[in-house]
Amino acid sequence: SIDLYTDITMINEYLTATKIIDSDSPIVLDYAKGVIGDNIRDHIEIAVSLYNKVRDDISYNPYVAYHLEETYRASNVINVKKGHCVSKASLLCALGRACGIPTRLGFATVRNHIATKQLIQSMGSNEFAYHGYTEFFLNNNWVIATPAFDRDTCIRHRVEPLEFDGVNDSKYQVYNNDQNLFMEYLDSHGSYSDVPLAEMIDTFRSKYGNELVEKWIRAFDLMKGFAKRRFDQEDVVN
């Protein structure tokens, strides 16, 4: 009975709205209803539909204010229609909870071999700490879904759009369409019921340097959340 109680408590945590993963927001609830409609379907079908919507409806943009809660708040991501990997994972997580599916966030450090020259220059590295994805609890298993790169971004970077079937983990491919290295998963940071913003910022400071992180924060504060750079017009690194 202790194990059962623990399991129920754990699952409830991944169904509960937070300030950032605001699955109880009318904006999030309306968005979810617009995706799944009024038909009652199983959780796998719902999760796949939500994934496909977030992947392509929300444009990928890495130039976001990493230090602000608003950047990751699901209702805000819907409003601005763009975000980076954690923003989109947070939205997908909120939508899952809004539909009654236990959902959480997962994080890893990755090496992205097909970033843009400008992005790598601004970060000083092609390693991205706290790359975010979503984890659905489906058929008594946690299954990874990664909605970060929309279809247009994938086409531009010559990689197949990442599919999700609700059964198998959906993580980025090692190679792109030209058989060049695309994505390497280096370290796992575990799973969370909410965006671990303080931990993320601390890791950024240690990995990229406090001076660079402070420079990012000042710049994003001046630009009020999003940089003016157009990621979709930058030079793709192959």
Secondary structure, DSSP 8 states (H G I E B T S, - for coil): -HHHHHHHHHHHHTTS--SSS-TTSHHHHHHHHHHHTT----HHHHHHHHHHHHHHHSEE---B-TT-GGGT-HHHHHHH-EE-HHHHHHHHHHHHHHTT--EEEEEEEEEETT-BHHHHHHHTSSEEEEEEEEEEEETTEEEEE---S-HHHHHHTT-------SSS-----SB-TTS-B-EEEEEEEEEESS--HHHHHHHHHHHH-HHHHHHHHHHHHHHTTB-S--GGGS-B--
